[in-house]
Amino acid sequence: MEEQYQDILNGFVILLLIINTMAISTLLSEKSQYGSSNPVITTTESGSSSPDTNDMNLSANSPAITATSPVKTKISTLPAKPVPVQTLVPARKDYVNIFYMQNKELNTEMPPVYLNLLNPPLIIDFSVNPLNVTDLIPYDYKVLSTEHHDVINVSHAYENAIFLVTITDNDSGIVVAQNGYGKDYGLQSPQTMKVMQRGNYTIGISGMYVNTTISMEVPKADNFPRSANNE
């Protein structure tokens, strides 16, 4: 009977050893499969580099947290495009405007314009609108026994309106051309002036009680020598 109990006890011990052995084997297998319990942190940087041998041995099932380095973007600031300057009034063919003034009210003398005319002619076109004034003229008349006193409005160009263009040779001090509107120059408008000789000139513009439009044109050729930077 004792031998029977001894056999049962030995069997029970053997069974416990088998169970413990299987448990230890399972734990070792899981540890071998998953490695460390800590997650793997992989940092990805831009640029090409050879892969690390240790990284290649990682299991595809291993949990990984990927951190990507931020990419800095350089923003270029382009210079503002230059704004093209438009010609106010087209000049004659092969000519260029060196001075232009549109519908300017003149009650004084303007700053002079200086010109070294290398290739004539200089052409000056101007038109003048004089100040308009209104005179109040009394008008008395009688119809039968009734007297009437009225006022008539009469509008006309101001008689003292004047405009003058004077072109002076700086070397000799001689006035080579002069024309205008009002007084000694008549009431014609528009008008054209021309200077046909080469020279270093000062062009004076003055006026009183007028609105004036004036342009000055010279040939493009030879009047504007190119600088060394443009050659």
VENGIPE-V712820 format. One record per pair of residues at least 12 apart in sequence whose C-alpha atoms are under 10 Angstrom apart, sorted by the first residue. I is the first residue (numbers start at 1). J is the second residue. If there is no record, write none. Layout:
[[I,J] [I,J]]
//
This chain:
[[33,59] [33,61] [33,62] [34,58] [34,59] [34,61] [34,62] [34,63] [35,58] [35,59] [35,62] [36,62] [37,62] [37,63] [38,62] [38,63] [38,64] [39,62] [39,63] [39,64] [39,65] [40,55] [40,58] [40,62] [40,63] [40,64] [40,65] [40,66] [41,63] [41,64] [41,65] [41,66] [41,67] [42,55] [42,64] [42,65] [42,66] [42,67] [42,68] [43,65] [43,66] [43,67] [43,68] [43,69] [44,66] [44,67] [44,68] [44,69] [45,67] [45,68] [45,69] [45,70] [45,71] [46,68] [46,69] [46,70] [46,71] [87,100] [88,100] [88,101] [88,102] [89,101] [89,102] [89,215] [91,215] [91,216] [91,217] [91,218] [91,219] [92,217] [92,218] [92,219] [93,219] [93,220] [94,217] [94,218] [94,219] [94,220] [94,221] [95,121] [95,122] [95,123] [95,216] [95,217] [95,218] [95,219] [95,220] [95,221] [96,216] [96,217] [96,218] [96,219] [96,220] [96,221] [96,223] [97,123] [97,124] [97,215] [97,216] [97,217] [97,218] [97,219] [97,220] [98,113] [98,115] [98,122] [98,215] [98,216] [98,217] [98,218] [99,113] [99,124] [99,214] [99,215] [99,216] [99,217] [99,218] [100,124] [100,125] [100,126] [100,213] [100,214] [100,215] [100,216] [100,217] [101,126] [101,212] [101,213] [101,214] [101,215] [101,216] [102,126] [102,127] [102,211] [102,212] [102,213] [102,214] [102,215] [103,127] [103,128] [103,129] [103,210] [103,211] [103,212] [103,213] [103,214] [104,128] [104,129] [104,210] [104,211] [104,212] [104,213] [104,214] [105,128] [105,129] [105,130] [105,131] [105,207] [105,208] [105,209] [105,210] [105,211] [105,212] [105,213] [106,130] [106,161] [106,162] [106,163] [106,205] [106,206] [106,207] [106,208] [106,209] [106,210] [106,211] [106,212] [107,161] [107,162] [107,163] [107,206] [107,207] [107,208] [107,209] [107,210] [107,211] [108,163] [108,205] [108,206] [108,207] [108,208] [108,209] [109,163] [109,164] [109,204] [109,205] [109,206] [109,207] [109,208] [110,204] [110,205] [110,206] [110,207] [111,203] [111,204] [111,205] [111,206] [112,166] [112,167] [112,201] [112,202] [112,203] [112,204] [112,205] [112,206] [113,167] [113,201] [113,202] [113,203] [113,204] [113,205] [113,216] [114,167] [114,168] [114,170] [114,200] [114,201] [114,202] [114,203] [114,204] [115,167] [115,169] [115,170] [115,199] [115,200] [115,201] [115,202] [115,203] [115,218] [115,223] [116,169] [116,170] [116,198] [116,199] [116,200] [116,201] [116,202] [116,223] [116,224] [117,195] [117,196] [117,197] [117,198] [117,199] [117,200] [117,201] [117,218] [117,219] [117,222] [117,223] [117,224] [118,197] [118,198] [118,199] [118,200] [118,218] [118,219] [118,221] [118,222] [118,223] [118,224] [118,225] [119,196] [119,197] [119,198] [119,199] [119,218] [119,219] [119,220] [119,221] [119,222] [119,223] [119,224] [120,194] [120,195] [120,196] [120,197] [120,198] [120,199] [120,217] [120,218] [120,219] [120,221] [120,222] [120,223] [121,193] [121,194] [121,195] [121,196] [121,197] [121,198] [121,217] [121,218] [121,219] [122,193] [122,194] [122,195] [122,196] [122,197] [122,198] [122,216] [122,217] [122,218] [122,219] [123,192] [123,193] [123,194] [123,195] [123,196] [123,215] [123,216] [123,217] [123,218] [123,219] [124,165] [124,191] [124,192] [124,193] [124,194] [124,195] [124,214] [124,215] [124,216] [124,217] [124,218] [125,189] [125,190] [125,191] [125,192] [125,193] [125,194] [125,213] [125,214] [125,215] [125,216] [125,217] [126,163] [126,165] [126,180] [126,181] [126,189] [126,190] [126,191] [126,192] [126,193] [126,212] [126,213] [126,214] [126,215] [126,216] [127,163] [127,180] [127,181] [127,188] [127,189] [127,190] [127,191] [127,192] [127,210] [127,211] [127,212] [127,213] [127,214] [127,215] [128,161] [128,162] [128,163] [128,180] [128,181] [128,182] [128,187] [128,188] [128,189] [128,190] [128,191] [128,207] [128,210] [128,211] [128,212] [128,213] [128,214] [129,157] [129,161] [129,162] [129,163] [129,181] [129,187] [129,189] [129,190] [129,209] [129,210] [129,211] [129,212] [129,213] [130,156] [130,157] [130,158] [130,159] [130,160] [130,161] [130,162] [130,163] [130,181] [130,182] [130,187] [130,207] [130,208] [130,209] [130,210] [130,211] [130,212] [131,156] [131,157] [131,158] [131,159] [131,160] [131,161] [131,162] [131,208] [131,209] [131,210] [131,211] [132,155] [132,156] [132,157] [132,158] [132,159] [132,161] [132,209] [132,210] [133,153] [133,154] [133,155] [133,156] [133,157] [133,158] [133,159] [134,152] [134,153] [134,154] [134,155] [134,156] [134,157] [134,158] [135,151] [135,152] [135,153] [135,154] [135,155] [135,156] [136,150] [136,151] [136,152] [136,153] [136,154] [136,155] [137,150] [137,151] [137,152] [137,153] [137,154] [138,150] [138,151] [138,152] [138,153] [139,151] [139,152] [157,187] [157,209] [157,210] [158,182] [158,209] [158,210] [159,182] [159,183] [159,209] [160,182] [160,183] [160,208] [160,209] [160,210] [161,181] [161,182] [161,183] [161,187] [161,207] [161,208] [161,209] [161,210] [161,211] [162,180] [162,181] [162,182] [162,183] [162,184] [162,185] [162,186] [162,187] [162,206] [162,207] [162,208] [162,209] [162,210] [163,179] [163,180] [163,181] [163,182] [163,183] [163,185] [163,205] [163,206] [163,207] [163,208] [163,209] [163,210] [163,211] [163,212] [164,178] [164,179] [164,180] [164,181] [164,182] [164,185] [164,204] [164,205] [164,206] [164,207] [164,208] [165,177] [165,178] [165,179] [165,180] [165,181] [165,193] [165,203] [165,204] [165,205] [165,206] [165,207] [165,214] [166,178] [166,179] [166,180] [166,201] [166,202] [166,203] [166,204] [166,205] [166,206] [167,179] [167,193] [167,195] [167,201] [167,202] [167,203] [167,204] [167,205] [168,199] [168,200] [168,201] [168,202] [168,203] [168,204] [169,198] [169,199] [169,200] [169,201] [169,202] [169,203] [170,199] [170,200] [170,201] [170,202] [171,199] [171,200] [171,201] [172,199] [172,200] [172,201] [173,201] [173,202] [174,201] [175,201] [175,202] [175,203] [176,195] [176,197] [176,201] [177,193] [177,194] [177,195] [177,203] [178,193] [178,203] [178,204] [179,191] [179,192] [179,193] [180,192] [180,193] [180,205] [180,206] [180,207] [181,207] [181,210] [182,207] [182,208] [190,212] [190,213] [190,214] [191,214] [192,214] [192,215] [192,216] [193,216] [194,216] [194,217] [195,218] [203,216]]
//
